[in-house]
Amino acid sequence: MFKEFKIDDLERFPQKLDTLLNKQRNQIDEITNNREISYGEVLKPLQDMDEELGLFFTPLSHLNSVMNSEETRKAYEASIPLLSKFSSEMAQNEALFKKIEKIKTNDDEAKTVVKHDVRDFILSGVKLPENEKKRMEEISLELSELSNTFSQNLLNATNAYELVIENTKDVEGMPQTDIDAATEIMEGKTVYKFTLQIPSYLAYMTYGPNRRYRKQLSKAYATRAPENAEVIDRILALKQEKAALLGFENYAQYALETRDAGTQEEVLHFLDNLADAALPQAKEELIQVEAYAARTDGIKDFATYDLGYYSEKLKKEKFDFDDTMTKPYFEQEKVLKGMLDIVSELFSVTFEPVDVPTWHPCVKPFDIYENGTLSGRIYFDLEARREKRGGAWMNDWETHFIDTKGKEHLASAFVVCNFAAKTKTAPSLLRHDDVVTLFHEMGHAIHHLFGKCHERSVSGINGVAWDVVEFPSQFLENFAYEAAILKRFGFHYETGKPIPETLMVKIKETKNFQAALGILRQVEFSLFDFKLHQKLYQGKAVQDLLDSIREKTSLLKIPSYNKFQHGFAHIFAGGYAAGYYSYKWAEVLSADAFFECLDEKEGFNKARAKGYKEIILAKGGSKEMSELYYEWLGRKPDIKSLIKLYEIAS
């Protein structure tokens, strides 16, 4: 029923891919040359081929992210040009485009597929002269290669750095689990090794008592992969050229053609208003933490590398709370089981562990059942390791749809995080932020897994506008702050005692601690990304743009050595170019929906959950999200809900 996760021969993978692509070229020729102009004869088989190609290639792209090695890199880098050439040929197949343009259908899902396909053909340059089509093909190939280069440079730089601390005094006061994770024996001596892997980096930046080491670690993180400067210049030049070829003034305008937001002005107005709303409170938040650092440690030159450390200490003083108090209650396995139980209860599904091939021993696969019938599969890969790129993400593999033969295909997905691994003395323990991250990625996963569309191109997360795809993930993560949810899985890993009510109250109370500073940071990233794609910036101009945005959004002076853009993988290697604003844009929907569905006692209104599953999740990209939202709640989302969610004083 499901595809087995395995790659038999990495060395021969590119050749096998080439064989598959040639087979599909022949099938496309047959469809194009056939006189039949109907949805069933044209777009149905094309979607079958999309699924076939995804099933074959996704395991390699996934392995390259989670088990990166010389073998996966070679296979991946050799495969990218083949895929890029194929997709360019497909996108610029004028005869096929003209055929699809003529297709008439009465089915609503199929109408959306036709509309999206026609739009995507035009955006890929199908109407361009031959020489410009050829150039579009070259641009697509080079952009794919550059994206991989950016990601690989960042991974190499992350893995290359180690901070070795010899004095026990320099780790005093840190959570014991973080000390244990850092402890190593070198030349017969106990040392503490910290890296730029997120669990290790954040541990020292949040709890590390030695200011000099925090500065050192922060500088190493902020100066990673300087070679990405040239990669960025080339990516930006190619994206601007691509947009110009298609008749757009810039790449941002081109990107909005497939988004929920209508115009560039609308996006910038939204971000500026959000910054204006957060700015007064953010200034107060910074004054408080600077005053605390001065009062407790005599810090007069408060810096960016002090913010995480003193914020955590101030939070502890203000609320008598920090993450170390909750971490023992969030054992990874219990959190995962608890979350699956909650999803099961809310959406009438069950998760059963299944023994199938995976890419690493720590991966946990589950089959999903609805009303006793198999409906999907999900894989969880939750612990950090050297071969894995940083961050957290959901990757879709198989998609729910009905193929040309009437066979139903079921969906599968991977949830990937970088939580602290278990040690000799403790299991994998999560910070509350990690719990929120897991819920977030699960929100993405169920958006894909609960899709019920018959047409692959609009099923699950397929066809969903990029700037609203974060809605289901943010929506689910909001519930990870609710006591009714946390008590389901919060048990002390040593004593088994349930998480105290007082701690759950503090988690909720501290949810919006320094929320305004957090909003400004996200707005900074979003404005930088969007403005960067509004005209061609090169070399020093990239940094100048970021500095100009920081004049408003960054209340602390950023060190001149900070080259944040060299690690901004979301936009240079992750598909968010001119779209990072999506996180906040979608949050208007998620905040509004959250307040509609919140039940203080149960955590979640089950009647609303049923509608959410059957409309928002099940219908995927078959309709605009604004239409689905109205169908679900009978009204438009209210932007004031976002300010309410963050408790920003208006």
Phi and psi in degrees as a GROMACS rama.xvg file:
@    title "Ramachandran Plot"
@    xaxis  label "Phi"
@    yaxis  label "Psi"
@TYPE xy
-104.212  153.431  PHE-2
-70.2112  139.873  LYS-3
-82.4895  133.335  GLU-4
-78.8738  106.182  PHE-5
-167.077  151.84  LYS-6
-127.936  114.809  ILE-7
-70.9886  -37.677  ASP-8
-147.206  95.2072  ASP-9
-61.8738  -35.5931  LEU-10
-62.7067  -37.4026  GLU-11
-97.1726  4.7695  ARG-12
-56.0625  -47.8805  PHE-13
-59.3695  -37.9245  PRO-14
-65.1143  -41.2191  GLN-15
-65.8581  -37.7509  LYS-16
-62.846  -43.4573  LEU-17
-60.0905  -40.8995  ASP-18
-62.1078  -44.386  THR-19
-63.422  -43.134  LEU-20
-64.8893  -38.6423  LEU-21
-65.9703  -38.2489  ASN-22
-61.3218  -43.0986  LYS-23
-69.5206  -32.7713  GLN-24
-58.8906  -42.621  ARG-25
-64.706  -40.7381  ASN-26
-64.0633  -39.4489  GLN-27
-65.9541  -39.6938  ILE-28
-60.1162  -42.4531  ASP-29
-62.2969  -45.2593  GLU-30
-63.7277  -42.0232  ILE-31
-66.977  -40.8609  THR-32
-83.7539  -15.3466  ASN-33
-67.5  140.455  ASN-34
-72.9438  -17.3509  ARG-35
-64.3831  127.634  GLU-36
-121.98  79.9602  ILE-37
-140.823  157.045  SER-38
-58.8564  -44.8203  TYR-39
-65.7984  -28.1521  GLY-40
-94.5829  -15.9971  GLU-41
-113.984  -64.4591  VAL-42
-79.551  -27.2445  LEU-43
-63.2085  -53.8864  LYS-44
-64.4607  -31.4777  PRO-45
-63.3569  -37.6489  LEU-46
-70.3802  -35.3273  GLN-47
-58.6295  -40.4679  ASP-48
-69.1371  -37.6593  MET-49
-57.6985  -44.2887  ASP-50
-65.0795  -43.7666  GLU-51
-59.2617  -43.9877  GLU-52
-68.0373  -40.8494  LEU-53
-62.8429  -41.6394  GLY-54
-62.0039  -35.3668  LEU-55
-78.3903  -45.0956  PHE-56
-87.5892  -32.3995  PHE-57
-54.8076  -41.8579  THR-58
-55.7175  -36.8369  PRO-59
-71.0957  -47.2545  LEU-60
-62.8517  -35.1497  SER-61
-67.156  -48.0293  HIS-62
-58.7374  -38.4066  LEU-63
-63.6323  -24.2318  ASN-64
-90.2441  -34.4064  SER-65
-107.954  -18.3667  VAL-66
-138.631  53.1437  MET-67
-60.5912  130.921  ASN-68
-151.31  172.012  SER-69
-61.0442  -36.3295  GLU-70
-67.3385  -44.7623  GLU-71
-66.9913  -38.8179  THR-72
-61.6267  -46.2694  ARG-73
-61.2902  -47.0176  LYS-74
-63.9699  -42.1911  ALA-75
-66.7308  -46.3959  TYR-76
-66.3775  -30.7077  GLU-77
-76.7617  -24.591  ALA-78
-83.5784  -31.6847  SER-79
-55.6728  -47.9148  ILE-80
-60.9245  -36.4067  PRO-81
-63.8904  -45.5495  LEU-82
-66.8715  -42.3717  LEU-83
-62.8629  -43.9208  SER-84
-62.0064  -44.4074  LYS-85
-62.3689  -47.1893  PHE-86
-66.6864  -33.8462  SER-87
-66.943  -43.0784  SER-88
-58.6396  -45.4301  GLU-89
-62.6304  -47.3352  MET-90
-66.9388  -23.674  ALA-91
-110.545  20.9801  GLN-92
-80.6212  93.9551  ASN-93
-64.1113  -38.3466  GLU-94
-63.7359  -42.2251  ALA-95
-66.4901  -42.0754  LEU-96
-57.5679  -47.7241  PHE-97
-63.0126  -32.2883  LYS-98
-68.4915  -45.8911  LYS-99
-64.7162  -37.64  ILE-100
-56.2515  -30.6628  GLU-101
-88.6403  -7.72174  LYS-102
-68.8227  130.989  ILE-103
-114.449  140.065  LYS-104
-152.333  150.659  THR-105
-99.8468  -7.59392  ASN-106
-80.6251  129.725  ASP-107
-62.9217  -44.0638  ASP-108
-61.5554  -46.1351  GLU-109
-62.8776  -37.0855  ALA-110
-59.8388  -41.8072  LYS-111
-65.303  -40.0366  THR-112
-60.2029  -46.2052  VAL-113
-60.7604  -47.0811  VAL-114
-59.6548  -46.7259  LYS-115
-65.2794  -40.4601  HIS-116
-64.9303  -44.0137  ASP-117
-61.0967  -46.595  VAL-118
-58.7463  -47.2595  ARG-119
-67.0308  -35.9443  ASP-120
-60.329  -46.3403  PHE-121
-63.3775  -42.9339  ILE-122
-68.9415  -17.5508  LEU-123
-91.9336  -2.61711  SER-124
96.2313  22.2625  GLY-125
-62.4597  -25.3968  VAL-126
-93.1538  2.18013  LYS-127
-78.1085  157.714  LEU-128
-62.2707  160.141  PRO-129
-56.5199  -42.9889  GLU-130
-65.2945  -34.2531  ASN-131
-76.5446  -31.5834  GLU-132
-61.1949  -42.7467  LYS-133
-61.7411  -40.9147  LYS-134
-65.961  -39.4997  ARG-135
-59.7485  -39.3131  MET-136
-63.9522  -43.1042  GLU-137
-63.7792  -40.7388  GLU-138
-63.2593  -45.7099  ILE-139
-60.1626  -42.7636  SER-140
-64.0469  -47.6114  LEU-141
-66.0794  -37.7262  GLU-142
-62.9409  -39.7757  LEU-143
-61.5352  -44.0045  SER-144
-67.5591  -40.5745  GLU-145
-65.8149  -38.316  LEU-146
-59.9589  -44.316  SER-147
-67.1384  -39.2259  ASN-148
-61.8912  -44.7751  THR-149
-57.3061  -48.7009  PHE-150
-63.4958  -42.2007  SER-151
-68.568  -40.7363  GLN-152
-58.3633  -42.4518  ASN-153
-67.4856  -42.9437  LEU-154
-63.3057  -44.1406  LEU-155
-61.5679  -43.1819  ASN-156
-67.412  -38.2047  ALA-157
-62.9088  -42.5514  THR-158
-76.999  -18.7597  ASN-159
-80.2205  -16.4186  ALA-160
-103.36  138.53  TYR-161
-141.056  136.275  GLU-162
-107.759  113.201  LEU-163
-102.11  120.194  VAL-164
-109.15  128.399  ILE-165
-100.549  -28.2002  GLU-166
-88.9851  122.007  ASN-167
-57.5405  -29.0371  THR-168
-59.7116  -28.969  LYS-169
-82.2974  0.356217  ASP-170
-123.452  7.30083  VAL-171
-60.768  137.323  GLU-172
87.596  -8.07379  GLY-173
-77.1486  153.997  MET-174
-55.9726  137.779  PRO-175
-59.3163  -35.9267  GLN-176
-63.6047  -35.6625  THR-177
-72.2434  -37.01  ASP-178
-63.7958  -44.8191  ILE-179
-59.9469  -42.4381  ASP-180
-65.4061  -29.0404  ALA-181
-89.6616  -15.7447  ALA-182
-71.2839  130.822  THR-183
-141.97  158.354  GLU-184
-104.182  118.042  ILE-185
-123.962  121.867  MET-186
51.9152  42.6432  GLU-187
75.9377  7.96263  GLY-188
-121.469  141.297  LYS-189
-77.1944  126.078  THR-190
-130.963  171.655  VAL-191
-124.924  116.773  TYR-192
-106.746  123.622  LYS-193
-117.431  141.439  PHE-194
-123.948  -176.747  THR-195
-92.1468  4.92592  LEU-196
-63.9064  137.574  GLN-197
-53.9261  -47.5942  ILE-198
-58.3485  -40.6115  PRO-199
-72.633  -46.3357  SER-200
-60.4439  -49.2781  TYR-201
-65.4886  -33.0603  LEU-202
-58.9463  -47.495  ALA-203
-76.7609  -36.3854  TYR-204
-67.5113  -25.4253  MET-205
-92.5571  -35.1456  THR-206
-123.946  -10.3231  TYR-207
-66.2201  121.964  GLY-208
-78.6485  -19.161  PRO-209
-88.4019  111.299  ASN-210
-61.9491  -37.6581  ARG-211
-62.3258  -39.7943  ARG-212
-70.8049  -35.4011  TYR-213
-62.4262  -41.8562  ARG-214
-63.3495  -43.4589  LYS-215
-61.2775  -47.4182  GLN-216
-65.1457  -44.1031  LEU-217
-61.0571  -42.2757  SER-218
-65.481  -41.008  LYS-219
-61.0495  -41.4325  ALA-220
-67.0122  -41.0944  TYR-221
-79.4683  -7.89924  ALA-222
-118.577  17.4292  THR-223
-62.6877  148.548  ARG-224
49.6611  57.7561  ALA-225
-59.902  -24.6435  PRO-226
-64.0989  -15.3715  GLU-227
-71.2226  -10.9152  ASN-228
-59.8514  -45.9994  ALA-229
-67.8687  -37.2696  GLU-230
-62.003  -43.5295  VAL-231
-61.0619  -47.1794  ILE-232
-56.0378  -42.8885  ASP-233
-70.1757  -41.9761  ARG-234
-59.2634  -46.7222  ILE-235
-64.4563  -41.0121  LEU-236
-62.5289  -43.284  ALA-237
-68.2322  -38.0923  LEU-238
-68.4487  -37.9562  LYS-239
-65.6418  -41.4125  GLN-240
-63.6812  -42.3263  GLU-241
-59.6807  -46.8211  LYS-242
-62.0401  -42.5929  ALA-243
-64.3776  -40.5084  ALA-244
-57.7197  -34.2554  LEU-245
-90.4757  3.73041  LEU-246
88.7353  14.103  GLY-247
-96.0588  151.251  PHE-248
-71.3734  -26.4426  GLU-249
-162.274  174.129  ASN-250
-69.6491  -31.5167  TYR-251
-61.6312  -43.0764  ALA-252
-64.1678  -41.4625  GLN-253
-60.1661  -45.7862  TYR-254
-62.7661  -34.3403  ALA-255
-69.84  -12.4163  LEU-256
-61.7756  -25.3075  GLU-257
-114.105  20.9103  THR-258
-115.59  167.827  ARG-259
-74.5876  -38.7273  ASP-260
-64.6904  144.092  ALA-261
-87.7075  -47.0598  GLY-262
-133.484  163.942  THR-263
-61.8022  -40.5001  GLN-264
-61.751  -38.3075  GLU-265
-62.2064  -42.3838  GLU-266
-65.8501  -48.8405  VAL-267
-65.319  -38.0086  LEU-268
-63.1518  -42.94  HIS-269
-60.6068  -47.3557  PHE-270
-68.113  -41.1831  LEU-271
-64.2065  -41.2692  ASP-272
-63.9225  -38.4509  ASN-273
-66.4233  -42.2904  LEU-274
-62.9587  -43.6978  ALA-275
-61.2019  -39.1786  ASP-276
-67.9256  -34.5022  ALA-277
-87.2183  -25.5585  ALA-278
-55.9228  -51.0497  LEU-279
-58.8921  -44.5116  PRO-280
-68.5959  -36.1517  GLN-281
-61.6822  -40.1691  ALA-282
-61.6489  -42.0952  LYS-283
-63.7934  -41.5659  GLU-284
-61.8151  -41.2502  GLU-285
-69.0344  -41.5382  LEU-286
-56.8563  -41.7668  ILE-287
-62.9215  -45.789  GLN-288
-74.0475  -34.3011  VAL-289
-64.6836  -41.8846  GLU-290
-63.5748  -38.8829  ALA-291
-63.7092  -44.7077  TYR-292
-64.3152  -37.8108  ALA-293
-68.5841  -41.0918  ALA-294
-69.4833  -41.0156  ARG-295
-89.0485  -36.2957  THR-296
-126.758  6.71105  ASP-297
67.4553  25.0887  GLY-298
-74.1896  117.559  ILE-299
-104.36  -20.4189  LYS-300
-114.386  57.3227  ASP-301
-52.167  131.462  PHE-302
-127.471  171.251  ALA-303
-58.7238  -35.7076  THR-304
-77.0082  -1.56518  TYR-305
-94.8877  -19.4274  ASP-306
-61.0561  -49.9618  LEU-307
-62.3849  -41.9858  GLY-308
-66.3585  -51.96  TYR-309
-76.7192  -26.7535  TYR-310
-63.3871  -42.0319  SER-311
-65.1483  -40.6484  GLU-312
-67.9515  -40.5438  LYS-313
-64.6128  -40.403  LEU-314
-60.9836  -40.1401  LYS-315
-65.9459  -40.9605  LYS-316
-68.5704  -42.574  GLU-317
-71.4323  -40.6966  LYS-318
-113.531  0.641836  PHE-319
52.5788  51.0907  ASP-320
-154.246  139.266  PHE-321
-150.682  172.208  ASP-322
-61.9306  -24.5128  ASP-323
-65.1696  -23.2521  THR-324
-75.5966  -29.4029  MET-325
-96.7495  -24.5878  THR-326
-53.8264  -42.3272  LYS-327
-61.3622  -19.3649  PRO-328
-89.9964  -8.64521  TYR-329
-114.428  72.6584  PHE-330
-74.1716  129.835  GLU-331
-48.7302  -49.1193  GLN-332
-63.0951  -40.2391  GLU-333
-69.4949  -38.5419  LYS-334
-62.8124  -45.3659  VAL-335
-61.2385  -48.1185  LEU-336
-61.7189  -43.5592  LYS-337
-62.15  -42.9081  GLY-338
-63.3152  -42.3113  MET-339
-63.8617  -37.5938  LEU-340
-62.8667  -41.6806  ASP-341
-64.9232  -46.7782  ILE-342
-61.3876  -39.521  VAL-343
-59.5658  -47.0086  SER-344
-67.019  -42.5853  GLU-345
-71.6321  -37.5071  LEU-346
-114.663  13.8766  PHE-347
55.0806  51.0698  SER-348
-132.217  167.212  VAL-349
-130.704  149.679  THR-350
-114.392  125.795  PHE-351
-119.822  125.083  GLU-352
-56.5645  143.406  PRO-353
-135.951  142.026  VAL-354
-94.6546  94.5274  ASP-355
-135.072  161.001  VAL-356
-60.5236  139.878  PRO-357
-134.575  -179.261  THR-358
-95.0113  -10.3533  TRP-359
-157.021  146.98  HIS-360
-58.0769  -26.1232  PRO-361
-82.3634  -5.86366  CYS-362
-72.5206  135.126  VAL-363
-116.591  110.002  LYS-364
-95.9569  145.913  PRO-365
-136.097  141.097  PHE-366
-92.1367  145.563  ASP-367
-110.998  133.91  ILE-368
-122.193  139.596  TYR-369
-120.711  123.18  GLU-370
52.4226  38.9556  ASN-371
80.0675  -1.0894  GLY-372
-108.217  133.967  THR-373
-58.5037  130.632  LEU-374
-132.03  -12.4985  SER-375
-178.402  176.086  GLY-376
-142.835  142.191  ARG-377
-135.504  139.583  ILE-378
-115.57  132.532  TYR-379
-111.649  123.459  PHE-380
-125.01  97.6711  ASP-381
-109.381  -10.8234  LEU-382
-105.247  144.745  GLU-383
-69.7477  146.973  ALA-384
-158.252  163.226  ARG-385
-61.4421  -33.3618  ARG-386
-82.144  2.59039  GLU-387
-112.106  134.112  LYS-388
-70.9032  155.011  ARG-389
-70.9558  170.368  GLY-390
93.4893  -167.37  GLY-391
-141.267  144.371  ALA-392
-160.964  162.998  TRP-393
-111.479  134.192  MET-394
-120.952  121.561  ASN-395
-82.9484  145.173  ASP-396
-119.079  -78.5484  TRP-397
-89.4998  157.18  GLU-398
-126.056  144.693  THR-399
-76.7759  123.495  HIS-400
-167.369  171.519  PHE-401
-108.899  123.199  ILE-402
-84.7841  -176.335  ASP-403
-62.1031  -24.6913  THR-404
-91.2015  4.12566  LYS-405
83.9129  8.90702  GLY-406
-83.7517  136.137  LYS-407
-86.058  127.804  GLU-408
-101.09  144.741  HIS-409
-105.491  154.808  LEU-410
-89.0477  150.991  ALA-411
-142.063  157.114  SER-412
-154.67  159.135  ALA-413
-114.608  133.118  PHE-414
-110.117  121.396  VAL-415
-121.084  129.145  VAL-416
-134.098  175.506  CYS-417
-129.716  61.2678  ASN-418
-80.4674  160.167  PHE-419
-59.5313  133.557  ALA-420
-76.5695  161.303  ALA-421
-66.8044  154.489  LYS-422
-118.102  -176.978  THR-423
-66.6805  -24.9174  LYS-424
-107.018  -12.5336  THR-425
-150.709  150.807  ALA-426
-72.34  178.171  PRO-427
-67.8546  115.71  SER-428
-111.034  138.665  LEU-429
-104.852  140.936  LEU-430
-70.8499  161.404  ARG-431
-62.1631  -34.0983  HIS-432
-57.1586  -37.1762  ASP-433
-65.2083  -39.5369  ASP-434
-60.0966  -43.474  VAL-435
-62.1308  -42.9464  VAL-436
-59.9574  -43.8126  THR-437
-61.9488  -43.9368  LEU-438
-62.2416  -40.2665  PHE-439
-58.6147  -52.4302  HIS-440
-66.2575  -33.0979  GLU-441
-65.3243  -33.5046  MET-442
-60.5149  -42.2822  GLY-443
-62.0164  -45.2759  HIS-444
-61.5502  -46.3169  ALA-445
-71.0362  -24.5268  ILE-446
-59.0578  -40.7708  HIS-447
-80.0356  -44.7525  HIS-448
-71.3344  -28.12  LEU-449
-93.5054  6.18762  PHE-450
-62.5471  136.842  GLY-451
-122.336  12.0413  LYS-452
-67.5596  151.676  CYS-453
-86.1434  -21.051  HIS-454
-101.116  121.904  GLU-455
-57.8999  -38.5073  ARG-456
-64.593  -16.5807  SER-457
-126.002  14.7422  VAL-458
-95.5743  143.612  SER-459
65.848  -130.12  GLY-460
-87.1039  -4.71884  ILE-461
-66.1771  133.992  ASN-462
81.3187  -3.29062  GLY-463
-79.443  131.549  VAL-464
-56.5467  137.197  ALA-465
-57.7628  -35.8475  TRP-466
-85.4583  4.11057  ASP-467
-122.714  2.67715  VAL-468
-69.4032  -19.5725  VAL-469
-80.5138  -10.9361  GLU-470
-54.0189  -55.3615  PHE-471
-64.136  -30.5684  PRO-472
-72.7011  -45.5095  SER-473
-66.302  -36.9121  GLN-474
-57.8075  -49.0716  PHE-475
-69.5725  -36.3877  LEU-476
-64.344  -29.5366  GLU-477
-58.8889  -28.7477  ASN-478
-77.9565  -12.1288  PHE-479
-73.7812  0.244546  ALA-480
-103.017  -6.12922  TYR-481
-87.9209  132.622  GLU-482
-57.4982  -39.1106  ALA-483
-60.913  -26.9296  ALA-484
-87.165  -47.8486  ILE-485
-61.5075  -35.0497  LEU-486
-69.7711  -11.6383  LYS-487
-69.597  -30.5291  ARG-488
-132.074  1.52222  PHE-489
-84.763  95.4053  GLY-490
-135.398  136.319  PHE-491
-61.1848  130.373  HIS-492
-67.0468  -20.7686  TYR-493
-98.8519  -45.2123  GLU-494
-95.4613  -20.0285  THR-495
79.0733  1.12306  GLY-496
-71.0193  143.24  LYS-497
-68.4437  152.616  PRO-498
-60.6764  129.552  ILE-499
-64.3807  148.854  PRO-500
-54.7723  -39.7962  GLU-501
-60.2142  -38.2515  THR-502
-68.706  -38.8211  LEU-503
-66.0877  -36.6949  MET-504
-63.3478  -41.7668  VAL-505
-67.5012  -36.0816  LYS-506
-58.6554  -44.4596  ILE-507
-68.3726  -42.7254  LYS-508
-62.8746  -37.4128  GLU-509
-90.3892  -0.611872  THR-510
-51.6242  -43.1148  LYS-511
-104.507  20.1411  ASN-512
-62.1685  123.155  PHE-513
57.889  32.8956  GLN-514
-62.7516  -37.4839  ALA-515
-66.7295  -39.0519  ALA-516
-62.0061  -39.2662  LEU-517
-63.9298  -40.213  GLY-518
-64.4385  -44.8  ILE-519
-58.4003  -39.4594  LEU-520
-63.5395  -44.8193  ARG-521
-66.171  -38.8453  GLN-522
-64.4772  -38.6647  VAL-523
-58.3039  -50.1374  GLU-524
-59.2515  -42.6652  PHE-525
-68.2466  -44.3727  SER-526
-66.1408  -42.0018  LEU-527
-59.4629  -49.6996  PHE-528
-58.7085  -50.22  ASP-529
-68.3458  -46.2353  PHE-530
-67.3849  -31.6373  LYS-531
-59.8925  -27.8768  LEU-532
-102.092  12.5619  HIS-533
-93.4891  -21.3008  GLN-534
-155.478  172  LYS-535
-82.7498  112.968  LEU-536
-104.424  137.255  TYR-537
-138.059  148.966  GLN-538
55.8462  -127.613  GLY-539
-62.2727  -26.7304  LYS-540
-61.4773  -28.4037  ALA-541
-64.1835  -48.1614  VAL-542
-66.3763  -38.1396  GLN-543
-61.0268  -40.5755  ASP-544
-62.4741  -47.1431  LEU-545
-60.9936  -42.3621  LEU-546
-62.4989  -39.2066  ASP-547
-66.84  -36.0134  SER-548
-69.8851  -38.4905  ILE-549
-65.9115  -20.6805  ARG-550
-57.5451  -29.5673  GLU-551
-100.145  -41.2015  LYS-552
-90.0385  -23.8838  THR-553
-105.232  111.358  SER-554
-83.2032  -14.2637  LEU-555
-103.851  145.528  LEU-556
-69.0228  125.255  LYS-557
-86.8829  130.641  ILE-558
-57.5194  145.338  PRO-559
-64.1119  -25.1086  SER-560
-74.6379  -13.2392  TYR-561
-67.4978  115.756  ASN-562
-118.513  64.8501  LYS-563
-50.0239  -39.2173  PHE-564
-60.2594  -27.9015  GLN-565
-67.463  -16.3094  HIS-566
-115.561  10.5361  GLY-567
-81.3251  69.4984  PHE-568
-64.565  -28.4215  ALA-569
-51.9458  -43.2245  HIS-570
-98.4717  -21.996  ILE-571
-103.349  -10.8272  PHE-572
-143.055  1.6206  ALA-573
-127.72  9.10017  GLY-574
87.3049  5.04734  GLY-575
-97.1251  14.307  TYR-576
-55.4764  128.515  ALA-577
57.2034  25.1964  ALA-578
-141.135  9.26953  GLY-579
-65.5873  -24.9556  TYR-580
-58.3931  -17.3408  TYR-581
-54.9443  -34.9918  SER-582
-58.6907  -43.6006  TYR-583
-81.0882  -36.1075  LYS-584
-59.762  -47.3786  TRP-585
-69.5035  -24.7392  ALA-586
-68.1716  -21.7431  GLU-587
-62.721  -44.4497  VAL-588
-65.27  -47.4587  LEU-589
-67.749  -37.9579  SER-590
-66.649  -44.2798  ALA-591
-63.4718  -44.5017  ASP-592
-65.7917  -36.5618  ALA-593
-59.5418  -48.9393  PHE-594
-66.4142  -28.4815  PHE-595
-69.5563  -33.0674  GLU-596
-103.554  -6.21331  CYS-597
-68.7515  132.878  LEU-598
-128.39  113.414  ASP-599
-57.2295  -34.1361  GLU-600
-81.8113  -50.1138  LYS-601
-92.5063  -17.8201  GLU-602
96.2688  -37.0328  GLY-603
-144.422  133.926  PHE-604
-75.4461  111.432  ASN-605
-67.1701  -32.1049  LYS-606
-65.7447  -42.1242  ALA-607
-67.2115  -36.4031  ARG-608
-60.5557  -38.1198  ALA-609
-62.4061  -46.1895  LYS-610
-65.4822  -38.631  GLY-611
-60.9852  -43.6936  TYR-612
-66.3617  -44.6202  LYS-613
-77.0218  -20.8496  GLU-614
-112.229  -61.5433  ILE-615
-66.5435  -49.5219  ILE-616
-79.8621  -48.1865  LEU-617
-66.4853  -31.1822  ALA-618
-91.4717  -2.44792  LYS-619
47.4428  -125.88  GLY-620
-100.061  18.4974  GLY-621
-70.0917  -22.0295  SER-622
-138.071  163.216  LYS-623
-61.352  144.798  GLU-624
-60.1147  -34.1929  MET-625
-62.6211  -36.0511  SER-626
-68.0092  -45.9497  GLU-627
-63.1496  -39.2868  LEU-628
-62.8474  -43.6815  TYR-629
-66.0685  -38.4486  TYR-630
-63.2657  -35.3879  GLU-631
-74.9341  -51.2032  TRP-632
-110.136  -7.58684  LEU-633
74.5773  19.549  GLY-634
-161.275  169.317  ARG-635
-85.8186  155.707  LYS-636
-69.9889  150.215  PRO-637
-104.563  120.798  ASP-638
-62.1284  -23.4823  ILE-639
-64.3113  -22.7962  LYS-640
-62.4035  -31.1834  SER-641
-68.2505  -43.0675  LEU-642
-65.3362  -38.2411  ILE-643
-64.7129  -41.1095  LYS-644
-59.1192  -39.9098  LEU-645
-90.5425  -1.15878  TYR-646
53.1129  43.1269  GLU-647
-82.2601  126.873  ILE-648
-66.447  128.898  ALA-649
